[in-house]
Amino acid sequence: MFIIGIAGGTGSGKTTVVRKLVERLHKGEVVVIPLDSYYKDSSDVPVEERQNINFDHPDAFDWQLLEKHLSILKQGEPIEQPTYSYITCTRQEETIHVEPREVIIVEGILALCNHKLRSQMDMKIFVDADADDRLIRVIKRDIVERGRTTEAVIERYQRVLKPMHQQFIEPCKRYADIIIPQGGHNNVAINMLTKFIKQQLADK
């Protein structure tokens, strides 16, 4: 089993990198574990206060459960991955059954933030992108997918995303084995990664 952590700022192109890696590896050989699925349940927080939750802070995640699930997968056993609702800010009753695979990708803005989680990874990747490019992608995504106004997106970027990126996400770059600039557009880096992963699997 080969465990990969892929981190990077919001809008950096992490999801595109993951998608292209999955496309290049053999079908059924890889499973993706989104860090977003492991947000802490906030059902005990009053509804009117949930909108103030900082989803870009390390304290927002249930690291202990994710570490446990990775350990279970490494032992060859399946897990029930939690699901999370951004609408209610609560963990849902439904889970996703995940079988162990040869390649496990843990993907999220702070995937390299937790020491115990990093210690379980065979490869750590940081997807880098210019701040302006990330902001443009965030604006486009949040307007289309989440129905937010441009003003609201920019206000949140300045108030939450930018300071959290500088304080927690950017420093994770020093833990990365590989840094991919230009995100999912960097096909050279993605092709090199794919060849390396396939070689590691062949050697095992």
Secondary structure as UniProt FT lines:
FT   STRAND          2..7
FT   TURN            10..11
FT   HELIX           14..24
FT   TURN            27..28
FT   STRAND          30..34
FT   HELIX           35..38
FT   TURN            43..44
FT   HELIX           47..50
FT   TURN            51..52
FT   TURN            55..56
FT   HELIX           58..60
FT   HELIX           63..74
FT   TURN            75..76
FT   STRAND          79..85
FT   TURN            86..89
FT   STRAND          90..98
FT   STRAND          103..107
FT   TURN            109..113
FT   HELIX           115..118
FT   TURN            119..120
FT   STRAND          123..128
FT   HELIX           131..146
FT   HELIX           150..156
FT   HELIX           157..161
FT   HELIX           162..164
FT   HELIX           165..169
FT   HELIX           170..175
FT   STRAND          178..181
FT   HELIX           183..185
FT   HELIX           187..203
//
